[in-house]
Amino acid sequence: MSTNSKNSAAYHKRASAKEKLCRYAEAILDYTKSIELDDIDEFDREELDVTNSGCLLSYFHRGNTRLKSGDRQEAVEDYTEVISFRAITTDDLMIIAKARRYAEDLESAIRDFTTTID
């Protein structure tokens, strides 16, 4: 059997399994490795298929894991990274607003929730 330590999808899937076992610190490390291996530079951003990007999924899931583990500000940063690649949707803004609320950045949360209402 051959192995591949540069397989970002394997790191992402292993992180997902660790997250389900509430092994958040280990999951965050694996999501981070997946992001590093599948990093997107500025040139790639213009041609990125955001619906099928492992890197963006890893940022999103790492944000979820960070939120569960109490790293709320870092979760906001991951979600913000995801939306930097595409036009923001109401769902995106709701996720960020919730993370900001949990991070006790209440003024920003209120602003984001208000934007989803308007």
Summary of the structure (lengths in Angstrom):
residues: 118
radius of gyration: 15.1
end to end distance: 55.8
largest distance: 55.8
contacts: 334
relative contact order: 0.12
helix: 75%
strand: 0%
